[in-house]
Amino acid sequence: MAGFLCGLDAAVAVVGGKWKPLILWALSVQPRRTGELRRELDGVSEKVLTQQLRELERDGIVHREVYKEVPPRVIYSLTRKGVALDKALAPLGDWGEEHLADIIAVRQ
């Protein structure tokens, strides 16, 4: 895999895409099952959600806990690194809230 130009490049590689920041946001509230995430993140397909969760798990952002039940129950939560990343994204979310009306206006 190619090297990163800087820390921002590495961070964007981990959290890049439409759904990963929203997954982090949802899991920052509380751990969730896959179905709960799909219902909360309106518009995400099961395939994309599963792929994004696997990538976040690979990068050490999300922990996947499998309970040996029938049917198996899987719960996702943030790792310490995931909590830190969520906190780092908070100012970006604040900026979005502050400029939301302007962003909507120019995109209509």
C-alpha positions as a Markdown table, in Angstrom:
| # | Residue | x | y | z |
|---|---|---|---|---|
| 1 | Met | 0.0 | 0.0 | 0.0 |
| 2 | Ala | 1.2 | 3.5 | -0.8 |
| 3 | Gly | 2.6 | 5.7 | 1.9 |
| 4 | Phe | 0.7 | 8.7 | 3.2 |
| 5 | Leu | 1.8 | 12.2 | 2.6 |
| 6 | Cys | 0.9 | 13.4 | 6.1 |
| 7 | Gly | -1.3 | 12.6 | 9.1 |
| 8 | Leu | -4.4 | 14.1 | 7.5 |
| 9 | Asp | -3.9 | 11.9 | 4.5 |
| 10 | Ala | -3.8 | 8.8 | 6.8 |
| 11 | Ala | -6.9 | 10.0 | 8.7 |
| 12 | Val | -8.9 | 10.6 | 5.6 |
| 13 | Ala | -8.0 | 7.2 | 4.3 |
| 14 | Val | -9.4 | 5.7 | 7.5 |
| 15 | Val | -12.6 | 7.7 | 7.7 |
| 16 | Gly | -13.1 | 8.6 | 4.0 |
| 17 | Gly | -16.5 | 8.0 | 2.3 |
| 18 | Lys | -20.0 | 8.9 | 3.0 |
| 19 | Trp | -20.9 | 6.3 | 5.6 |
| 20 | Lys | -17.8 | 5.9 | 7.8 |
| 21 | Pro | -18.2 | 9.2 | 9.7 |
| 22 | Leu | -21.9 | 8.4 | 10.2 |
| 23 | Ile | -21.2 | 5.0 | 11.5 |
| 24 | Leu | -18.7 | 6.5 | 14.0 |
| 25 | Trp | -21.4 | 9.0 | 15.0 |
| 26 | Ala | -24.0 | 6.3 | 15.6 |
| 27 | Leu | -21.6 | 4.1 | 17.5 |
| 28 | Ser | -20.5 | 7.0 | 19.7 |
| 29 | Val | -24.0 | 7.1 | 21.1 |
| 30 | Gln | -24.0 | 3.4 | 22.0 |
| 31 | Pro | -22.9 | 0.0 | 20.6 |
| 32 | Arg | -25.3 | -1.3 | 17.9 |
| 33 | Arg | -26.2 | -4.3 | 15.9 |
| 34 | Thr | -25.9 | -4.3 | 12.1 |
| 35 | Gly | -29.7 | -4.0 | 11.7 |
| 36 | Glu | -29.9 | -1.1 | 14.1 |
| 37 | Leu | -27.2 | 0.7 | 12.1 |
| 38 | Arg | -29.0 | 0.0 | 8.8 |
| 39 | Arg | -32.2 | 1.5 | 10.2 |
| 40 | Glu | -30.4 | 4.5 | 11.6 |
| 41 | Leu | -28.3 | 5.3 | 8.5 |
| 42 | Asp | -31.1 | 5.7 | 6.0 |
| 43 | Gly | -30.0 | 4.8 | 2.5 |
| 44 | Val | -27.0 | 2.6 | 3.2 |
| 45 | Ser | -27.2 | -0.8 | 1.7 |
| 46 | Glu | -26.4 | -3.9 | 3.7 |
| 47 | Lys | -23.4 | -4.7 | 1.4 |
| 48 | Val | -21.9 | -1.2 | 1.8 |
| 49 | Leu | -22.5 | -1.1 | 5.6 |
| 50 | Thr | -20.8 | -4.5 | 6.0 |
| 51 | Gln | -17.9 | -3.4 | 3.9 |
| 52 | Gln | -17.4 | -0.1 | 5.8 |
| 53 | Leu | -17.7 | -1.9 | 9.1 |
| 54 | Arg | -15.0 | -4.4 | 8.1 |
| 55 | Glu | -12.7 | -1.6 | 7.0 |
| 56 | Leu | -13.2 | 0.2 | 10.3 |
| 57 | Glu | -12.6 | -3.0 | 12.2 |
| 58 | Arg | -9.4 | -3.7 | 10.1 |
| 59 | Asp | -8.2 | -0.2 | 11.0 |
| 60 | Gly | -8.8 | -0.7 | 14.7 |
| 61 | Ile | -11.6 | 1.9 | 14.9 |
| 62 | Val | -14.5 | -0.5 | 15.5 |
| 63 | His | -14.7 | -3.7 | 17.6 |
| 64 | Arg | -16.9 | -6.5 | 16.5 |
| 65 | Glu | -18.3 | -8.8 | 19.2 |
| 66 | Val | -19.9 | -12.0 | 18.2 |
| 67 | Tyr | -22.2 | -13.8 | 20.7 |
| 68 | Lys | -22.5 | -17.5 | 20.2 |
| 69 | Glu | -26.3 | -17.7 | 20.0 |
| 70 | Val | -28.7 | -19.0 | 17.5 |
| 71 | Pro | -29.0 | -16.9 | 15.4 |
| 72 | Pro | -25.6 | -15.3 | 16.1 |
| 73 | Arg | -25.8 | -11.8 | 17.6 |
| 74 | Val | -23.1 | -9.3 | 16.5 |
| 75 | Ile | -22.6 | -6.0 | 18.2 |
| 76 | Tyr | -20.3 | -3.2 | 17.0 |
| 77 | Ser | -18.7 | -0.6 | 19.3 |
| 78 | Leu | -15.9 | 1.9 | 19.1 |
| 79 | Thr | -12.4 | 1.1 | 20.3 |
| 80 | Arg | -10.3 | 3.6 | 22.2 |
| 81 | Lys | -8.9 | 4.7 | 18.8 |
| 82 | Gly | -12.4 | 5.0 | 17.4 |
| 83 | Val | -13.5 | 7.2 | 20.3 |
| 84 | Ala | -10.4 | 9.4 | 19.7 |
| 85 | Leu | -11.3 | 9.6 | 16.0 |
| 86 | Asp | -14.9 | 10.5 | 16.8 |
| 87 | Lys | -13.7 | 13.3 | 19.1 |
| 88 | Ala | -11.3 | 14.5 | 16.3 |
| 89 | Leu | -14.3 | 14.7 | 13.9 |
| 90 | Ala | -16.5 | 16.7 | 16.4 |
| 91 | Pro | -15.1 | 20.1 | 15.3 |
| 92 | Leu | -15.9 | 19.2 | 11.6 |
| 93 | Gly | -19.4 | 18.3 | 12.6 |
| 94 | Asp | -19.7 | 21.6 | 14.5 |
| 95 | Trp | -18.5 | 23.5 | 11.4 |
| 96 | Gly | -21.1 | 21.6 | 9.3 |
| 97 | Glu | -23.9 | 22.6 | 11.7 |
| 98 | Glu | -22.8 | 26.2 | 11.8 |
| 99 | His | -22.8 | 26.4 | 8.0 |
| 100 | Leu | -25.6 | 24.0 | 7.2 |
| 101 | Ala | -28.0 | 26.6 | 5.8 |
| 102 | Asp | -25.4 | 28.0 | 3.5 |
| 103 | Ile | -24.4 | 24.6 | 2.3 |
| 104 | Ile | -28.0 | 23.7 | 1.5 |
| 105 | Ala | -28.6 | 27.0 | -0.2 |
| 106 | Val | -25.7 | 26.7 | -2.6 |
| 107 | Arg | -26.5 | 23.1 | -3.5 |
| 108 | Gln | -30.2 | 23.7 | -4.4 |
